[in-house]
Amino acid sequence: MGAAEQYVIDEKGNKVASILPITEYQHLKEDLHDLAMVAERRDEGTMSRADLKKRVL
């Protein structure tokens, strides 16, 4: 994390939220999206290189 970490605390001093720079938040969202796509496609079969070449070309 490039910037100093910042937190929102409750009346007892417990951390209840964190404040992130918007760019870091966007990167985290992208990472979550990528992980969701991997999980969604986890059960897909594999393809041979020859079949891939046929499909692409």
Backbone as a chain_set.jsonl record, in Angstrom:
{"seq": "MGAAEQYVIDEKGNKVASILPITEYQHLKEDLHDLAMVAERRDEGTMSRADLKKRVL", "coords": {"N": [[0.863, -1.177, 0.0], [0.71, 2.108, -0.968], [0.075, 4.642, 0.215], [-0.367, 5.9, 3.591], [-2.019, 3.73, 5.831], [-5.456, 4.08, 6.586], [-8.143, 4.22, 8.868], [-11.593, 3.882, 9.815], [-12.966, 4.315, 12.91], [-14.947, 3.023, 15.639], [-16.859, 4.237, 18.489], [-15.597, 2.931, 20.55], [-13.061, 2.572, 19.741], [-12.598, 0.518, 17.978], [-11.647, -0.8, 14.842], [-13.643, -0.279, 12.06], [-13.913, 0.15, 9.395], [-12.032, 0.718, 6.375], [-10.015, 3.119, 4.657], [-9.248, 3.562, 1.363], [-6.997, 4.509, -1.266], [-8.406, 5.553, -4.366], [-7.382, 4.349, -6.693], [-6.194, 2.013, -5.729], [-8.439, 0.715, -4.739], [-9.809, 0.299, -7.153], [-8.04, -1.491, -8.406], [-8.26, -3.662, -6.668], [-10.942, -4.34, -7.114], [-10.771, -5.152, -9.796], [-9.105, -7.371, -9.496], [-10.792, -9.03, -7.964], [-12.821, -9.454, -9.821], [-11.395, -10.848, -11.801], [-10.725, -13.175, -10.347], [-13.287, -14.175, -9.897], [-14.029, -14.818, -12.498], [-12.193, -16.859, -13.056], [-13.033, -18.771, -11.18], [-15.581, -19.247, -12.157], [-15.047, -20.489, -14.557], [-13.731, -22.765, -13.892], [-14.461, -25.484, -14.131], [-14.383, -26.001, -16.816], [-13.358, -27.784, -19.696], [-10.106, -28.7, -21.073], [-8.153, -27.661, -23.937], [-6.502, -28.85, -26.799], [-3.399, -27.765, -28.263], [-3.43, -27.856, -31.064], [-6.199, -27.915, -31.596], [-6.849, -25.413, -30.586], [-5.455, -23.733, -32.337], [-6.878, -24.275, -34.709], [-9.319, -23.231, -34.021], [-8.784, -20.523, -33.607], [-7.614, -19.647, -35.973]], "CA": [[0.0, 0.0, 0.0], [1.564, 3.267, -1.094], [-0.263, 5.677, 1.199], [-0.548, 5.412, 4.962], [-3.319, 3.102, 6.038], [-6.393, 4.875, 7.369], [-9.289, 3.444, 9.307], [-12.701, 4.505, 10.522], [-13.116, 3.591, 14.17], [-16.18, 3.307, 16.367], [-16.671, 4.981, 19.743], [-14.735, 2.15, 21.448], [-11.731, 2.478, 19.14], [-12.497, -0.65, 17.099], [-11.637, -0.505, 13.409], [-14.876, -0.75, 11.435], [-13.806, 0.348, 7.949], [-10.736, 1.241, 5.96], [-10.057, 4.108, 3.582], [-8.253, 3.217, 0.352], [-6.925, 5.372, -2.45], [-9.335, 5.046, -5.387], [-6.682, 3.458, -7.622], [-6.037, 0.713, -5.074], [-9.775, 0.128, -4.718], [-10.096, -0.177, -8.508], [-7.227, -2.684, -8.63], [-8.872, -4.757, -5.905], [-12.157, -4.741, -7.832], [-10.345, -5.899, -10.973], [-8.625, -8.669, -9.026], [-11.964, -9.825, -7.588], [-13.491, -9.839, -11.07], [-10.571, -11.896, -12.408], [-10.895, -14.392, -9.556], [-14.64, -14.675, -10.149], [-14.015, -15.432, -13.828], [-11.469, -18.124, -12.918], [-13.913, -19.699, -10.467], [-16.701, -19.559, -13.038], [-14.59, -21.343, -15.659], [-12.905, -23.815, -13.293], [-14.844, -26.82, -14.567], [-14.292, -26.137, -18.266], [-12.332, -28.706, -20.171], [-8.94, -28.107, -21.711], [-8.133, -27.757, -25.38], [-5.157, -29.083, -27.308], [-2.837, -26.654, -29.041], [-3.91, -27.993, -32.439], [-7.598, -27.475, -31.623], [-6.849, -23.973, -30.379], [-5.029, -23.104, -33.587], [-7.993, -24.388, -35.638], [-10.396, -22.336, -33.571], [-8.351, -19.133, -33.739], [-7.303, -19.317, -37.373]], "C": [[0.896, 1.222, 0.0], [1.314, 4.324, -0.028], [-0.404, 5.051, 2.581], [-1.943, 4.811, 5.094], [-4.176, 3.993, 6.93], [-7.608, 4.019, 7.682], [-10.356, 4.361, 9.892], [-12.881, 3.663, 11.782], [-14.439, 3.957, 14.838], [-15.839, 4.005, 17.686], [-15.781, 4.238, 20.752], [-13.316, 1.983, 20.892], [-11.531, 1.253, 18.262], [-12.518, -0.212, 15.643], [-12.888, -1.105, 12.784], [-14.866, -0.599, 9.922], [-12.402, 0.845, 7.642], [-10.941, 2.205, 4.803], [-8.911, 3.782, 2.637], [-8.181, 4.3, -0.712], [-7.777, 4.736, -3.554], [-8.641, 4.102, -6.35], [-6.492, 2.075, -7.008], [-7.376, -0.015, -5.017], [-10.12, -0.445, -6.093], [-9.299, -1.438, -8.829], [-7.809, -3.884, -7.89], [-10.146, -5.265, -6.581], [-11.81, -5.561, -9.063], [-9.867, -7.297, -10.579], [-9.792, -9.584, -8.648], [-12.715, -10.316, -8.826], [-12.725, -10.98, -11.734], [-10.736, -13.223, -11.671], [-12.278, -15.009, -9.769], [-14.702, -15.369, -11.501], [-13.294, -16.78, -13.787], [-12.365, -19.161, -12.253], [-15.064, -20.156, -11.361], [-16.299, -20.567, -14.12], [-13.792, -22.556, -15.171], [-13.214, -25.201, -13.852], [-14.814, -27.009, -16.079], [-13.164, -27.092, -18.624], [-11.158, -27.952, -20.79], [-9.002, -28.347, -23.213], [-6.685, -27.978, -25.824], [-4.695, -27.871, -28.111], [-3.355, -26.691, -30.478], [-5.352, -27.519, -32.55], [-7.701, -25.958, -31.433], [-6.466, -23.239, -31.65], [-6.149, -23.14, -34.611], [-9.079, -23.371, -35.299], [-10.037, -20.864, -33.811], [-8.159, -18.742, -35.191], [-8.414, -19.68, -38.274]], "O": [[1.752, 1.364, 0.873], [2.26, 4.84, 0.566], [-0.542, 3.836, 2.719], [-2.914, 5.324, 4.538], [-3.692, 4.581, 7.897], [-8.043, 3.204, 6.868], [-10.07, 5.451, 10.388], [-12.94, 2.435, 11.712], [-14.977, 5.046, 14.635], [-14.68, 4.318, 17.957], [-15.274, 4.843, 21.696], [-12.476, 1.328, 21.509], [-10.408, 0.975, 17.841], [-13.312, 0.645, 15.256], [-13.166, -2.292, 12.954], [-15.722, -1.16, 9.238], [-11.683, 1.323, 8.519], [-11.922, 2.111, 4.064], [-7.751, 3.731, 3.046], [-9.186, 4.936, -1.025], [-7.853, 3.511, -3.653], [-9.256, 3.132, -6.792], [-6.619, 1.069, -7.705], [-7.436, -1.227, -5.224], [-10.66, -1.547, -6.189], [-9.825, -2.357, -9.456], [-7.845, -4.992, -8.425], [-10.4, -6.469, -6.617], [-12.474, -6.556, -9.352], [-10.185, -8.282, -11.246], [-9.783, -10.771, -8.972], [-13.185, -11.453, -8.868], [-13.323, -11.96, -12.178], [-10.869, -14.274, -12.299], [-12.415, -16.231, -9.815], [-15.359, -16.401, -11.637], [-13.741, -17.739, -14.417], [-12.446, -20.3, -12.712], [-15.467, -21.318, -11.32], [-17.108, -21.392, -14.544], [-13.236, -23.293, -15.986], [-12.302, -26.009, -14.025], [-15.184, -28.074, -16.573], [-12.152, -27.18, -17.928], [-11.212, -26.74, -21.0], [-9.81, -29.142, -23.693], [-5.761, -27.366, -25.287], [-5.502, -27.064, -28.572], [-3.682, -25.647, -31.041], [-5.698, -26.801, -33.488], [-8.542, -25.305, -32.05], [-7.084, -22.234, -32.0], [-6.367, -22.155, -35.317], [-9.669, -22.744, -36.179], [-10.897, -20.062, -34.175], [-8.504, -17.63, -35.591], [-8.32, -19.472, -39.483]]}, "num_chains": 1, "name": "protein.A"}
